Amino acid sequence: CCPPIEVTSHVDAIDPATYFDTILTPSETEGYTTWLSSLPAPYPMHTFMPTDNIDDGAAVFWNLDEENKEVHFAIAVHAEGWVGLGVSEAGGMIGSDIALFESSSPEEVIDSYVVEDRIRPLVDTCQDWNLTDATVQDGWIIVEVRRLLDTQDSQDHPIVNDVELWSAPTRLIAAWGDGEMASYHGNSKARLSVRLFANSVLSESVAIEKLLDEESDGYFEVHEDNYLIPAVETTYHDFCKTFDELNIDQSGGISIVGAMPVMTEETRRFIHHFTVYIAPSCGILAFPRSMIYVWAPGDSGWALPSNVGFPIFHNINAQAINVEIHYNNPSEETGVMDSSGVRFYYVNEERDEMAAILELGDPLLMLESEPINSGLTKYQFTCPGECSANIGGGSVTVLNEFLHMHQTGVRMTNEVVRGEEVVHTSSVDVYDFEQQGGFHVPQEPFELRPGDGFRTTCYYRDGDKFGLDSDEEMCIAFIMYYPAKEKFGNPWMCPYGDAFEFLSALGCDQELKFYDLDSVGELERAFGASNECAVDSHLLSPTASPITDQPTNSARPTIDIKMCSVCSDGITADSDSVIPGAGGATCASLISTAQATMLEGTDSCENMKGVEPFCCPTPADSPCNFCPSGLSAGNTFLQVPGANGATCSDLTVYAATIESESYLCESMKGREPLCCPAPVDSPCNFCPDKVSSSNAFLEVPGADG
């Protein structure tokens, strides 16, 4: 799909003989170092998987045999009884494919798997892991195994090419113990995301950071500065930065080429997830906006192909970056300060292809507060093919996908439907929010064509309701693709519900069906299904079809849509002026939202045109002569009772657009005694001894506020 990223080899810089030096004495590591020196040929790739408290770990080695399409692994642990090495779907024990060695049976390795039951791995029907060699001596277990990259066995995970830093890494797990048979491991467990196909042994985050440091022209960070996390279970907190606030040494637009989360270990546990959007400004209702990053537990960031980037600061719709963090503080801890956010790497020029993120399912949370039945349930959102056809343009390439639910989610799929055929399925069969809240699907790039539809399905166990809280649910698929598609200045999206009129007119709104399920079998999991060692088409590694710009159906009708023409000649007032009675919205934010999301002729558009006298006034032929001698001193910013929050200064702006003989002018001049009172010869002697101090701000009944 795209030019490969070259990752420099760093194998020679790390000596595997030193992996246990900080944990064990030289005499204790002798069995391990003796094995290393006895290898007829060293493994080309290796890494160390530390335990959570970093006082133990496993040394893991691998080699890819491309000719035979096999992977060879070795694992060394300081134990005497058993060891397991697994390929995990999300990074934990559940949903893992395991090669299990027990010293009680030193001539074999057990091909096993775990779906949801953590008590003991189940034995595969088909034994695809093969034992190459095993050493149990001097306090060490060292096991060498091999397996086909894709066994086409529903009780194994296929190992997909993971070399590119925009794709998902391979998630390895390990556990060990001193008993003769596998049992509870306690802290003797480790996990790590690696890139088996890359010529590097750097950790996932270090590899991304190193590459981006080399390939970018610089970076900037958008993060909080010691934000006090509220002592409540759920908080959504927004912050925003404009181009001027970021102090980027560049006069024009730039292209974002990579992103990494910025957070500390002390506060990471409080961050449920966060989303990042490009918007016209930092004002309220700043539309149109385009997603560029979403973080959830398990994500290390990404680096884009060398020809792809997210342009920013290049036009009026991309002048700010808005971050929304979901904090989860179930214990309601106090005094926790956080400075989390995101680091964006950029290049100074625009890249050949513009990236974008397509949001499917219920990204706008239109199901908020809708209850979910107890037991197993299934929610299926369908986006019709007419949406991708009406958006226009040719085929696009999908770089990666993230599937997102909350804590009661158990499985999720996202299917591409072409006509009546499902041509691609992305899935997480055993969803584990604690490991991968935004599940990065292991797959190679693939093609989407005009006319392709989508079916996004989420399965829950004992869900409560949909909502923002951690113990409530969501169902969203995020698809990163290029080249970017848009319509009327808005990014391509297909949300559930009637959120935007123009999306409904394009066919970009989803149908929802939901079901109560009677058994676990109705979850339709592919992984762990019983088999007879036959080919399972669900588990074939997805391949990308040749990407061609295929013409859309010529018989497809043309959609004639006209967006709301409010202030069609542009904003003539100060764009940052706050509109009276609009909840703090400015002319710039409200007008851009209307032009991007509302259709001409609708009630919402006609109501929005009511702000035109304030944001884009047309001078009257004979303007209303309001306060002709000017406003009285001190009354410029005085709010006028009954004027929906407008000040005396606002009324002078309105007056220039109103004809002098109109009823509105007559009504407006009725406010002159407040804004520009004329002196009288004998003024009314109201409260001659002054207003009582306690009554100064008392609203007078019947006095219009």
Disulfide bonds with the S-S distance in Angstrom:
Cys1-Cys2 1.97
Cys126-Cys533 1.91
Cys240-Cys282 1.99
Cys383-Cys494 2.14
Cys387-Cys508 2.00
Cys458-Cys475 2.01
Cys564-Cys605 2.10
Cys567-Cys616 1.91
Cys587-Cys615 2.12
Cys624-Cys665 2.05
Cys627-Cys676 1.89
Cys648-Cys675 2.07
